[in-house]
Amino acid sequence: MSTQSVDVQWSEEMAFRANVNGHEIILDLPIESGGKDAGPRPKPLLLVALAGCTGMDVISILKKMKVEPEYFNVRAEGNVTEEHPKYFTAIHLVYEFRGKDLPMDKLQRACDLSQERYCGVSETLKKALTITSEIRILD
């Protein structure tokens, strides 16, 4: 088993600087919450991690299948509780593709493999909430 770590250092007001794989991410709150809106809030970054992880898997799998979409996007939509602590209860992934000759069976297989076998972020989150998904082929 390996260990991963990040440092998240307080900068000023409500802003923090995170060092992730040598890249800096600034986290902050909106002005009305005491921040300066200098960066994203932490909770949506959980959606970014999931969408990025599964998206990278899907593209990698599709390349092996010799399928290359002209456009690919993963939208992650999270349901959040109203009361504190506000947390995600469910996340819905929308895999959006555009391109010529996109075989739906291969798109589905790539998305399923990501969710069922390869995406570590998905596997972690599934222990705490429901993840659903759909595929859309755009014009």
C-alpha positions in Angstrom: 0.0 0.0 0.0 1.2 3.5 -0.8 0.5 6.9 0.8 -0.4 10.1 -0.9 -0.4 13.5 0.8 -1.1 17.1 0.1 -0.3 20.3 2.0 -3.0 22.9 2.4 -1.6 26.0 4.0 -3.6 28.9 5.3 -2.7 32.0 3.3 -5.0 34.9 4.4 -8.6 35.6 5.4 -10.3 32.3 4.3 -7.8 31.5 1.5 -5.6 28.4 1.5 -2.9 27.3 -0.9 -2.8 23.6 -1.7 0.3 22.0 -3.2 -0.8 19.0 -5.3 1.8 17.1 -7.3 3.9 20.3 -7.5 0.9 22.4 -8.7 -0.7 25.1 -6.6 -4.4 25.4 -6.1 -5.9 28.3 -4.2 -9.0 27.6 -2.2 -11.2 30.4 -1.0 -14.7 31.4 0.1 -16.9 34.0 -1.6 -16.8 37.5 -0.3 -20.1 37.2 1.5 -18.6 34.3 3.5 -15.5 36.2 4.6 -13.2 35.2 1.7 -12.0 37.1 -1.4 -13.3 34.6 -4.0 -9.7 33.9 -5.1 -10.3 30.3 -5.9 -12.8 27.5 -5.8 -14.5 26.1 -2.7 -13.3 22.7 -1.5 -16.5 20.7 -2.0 -16.8 21.1 -5.8 -13.2 19.9 -6.1 -14.5 16.5 -5.0 -16.7 16.6 -8.1 -13.6 17.7 -10.2 -11.6 14.7 -8.8 -14.3 12.2 -9.7 -15.0 13.7 -13.2 -11.3 14.0 -13.9 -10.5 10.4 -12.7 -13.3 8.7 -14.7 -12.7 11.0 -17.7 -9.0 10.0 -17.9 -10.0 6.3 -17.6 -12.6 6.6 -20.4 -10.3 8.3 -22.8 -7.5 5.8 -22.1 -9.9 2.8 -22.6 -11.4 4.3 -25.8 -8.0 4.9 -27.3 -7.2 1.2 -26.8 -10.5 0.4 -28.5 -9.5 2.7 -31.4 -12.4 5.1 -30.7 -11.5 8.8 -30.6 -14.3 11.2 -30.0 -14.0 14.8 -31.4 -15.4 16.1 -28.1 -15.7 14.6 -24.6 -16.9 16.1 -21.4 -17.8 14.7 -18.0 -20.4 16.6 -16.0 -20.6 15.7 -12.3 -23.8 16.9 -10.5 -23.9 16.5 -6.8 -26.9 16.6 -4.4 -26.0 18.4 -1.2 -27.8 18.4 2.1 -29.4 21.6 3.4 -28.3 21.2 7.0 -24.7 21.3 8.4 -22.6 19.5 7.9 -23.5 20.0 4.2 -22.4 16.9 2.3 -23.0 15.1 -1.0 -25.7 12.4 -0.8 -25.5 11.4 -4.4 -23.5 12.2 -7.6 -24.7 11.9 -11.1 -22.2 11.7 -14.0 -23.1 12.7 -17.5 -20.6 11.5 -20.1 -21.0 13.7 -23.2 -19.5 12.7 -26.5 -19.5 14.1 -30.0 -17.9 12.6 -33.1 -18.4 10.4 -36.1 -19.0 6.6 -35.8 -19.1 6.5 -32.0 -20.2 2.9 -31.2 -22.5 3.1 -28.1 -21.5 -0.3 -26.9 -17.8 0.7 -26.7 -18.7 4.1 -25.1 -20.8 2.2 -22.5 -18.1 -0.4 -21.9 -15.4 2.3 -21.4 -17.6 4.2 -18.9 -18.6 1.0 -17.1 -14.9 -0.2 -16.8 -14.0 3.2 -15.3 -16.7 3.1 -12.7 -16.4 -0.6 -11.9 -12.7 -1.2 -12.1 -10.3 1.7 -12.6 -11.5 4.9 -11.0 -10.2 5.0 -7.5 -12.0 8.2 -6.7 -15.3 6.6 -7.7 -14.5 3.5 -5.6 -13.8 5.7 -2.6 -16.9 7.8 -2.9 -19.2 4.8 -3.6 -18.6 3.7 0.0 -20.3 6.9 1.2 -22.9 7.8 -1.5 -24.7 6.8 -4.6 -23.1 7.4 -8.0 -25.2 7.1 -11.1 -24.3 7.9 -14.7 -25.6 8.3 -18.3 -24.1 8.8 -21.7 -25.2 11.5 -24.1 -24.1 11.7 -27.7 -24.3 15.4 -28.8 -24.9 16.7 -32.3 
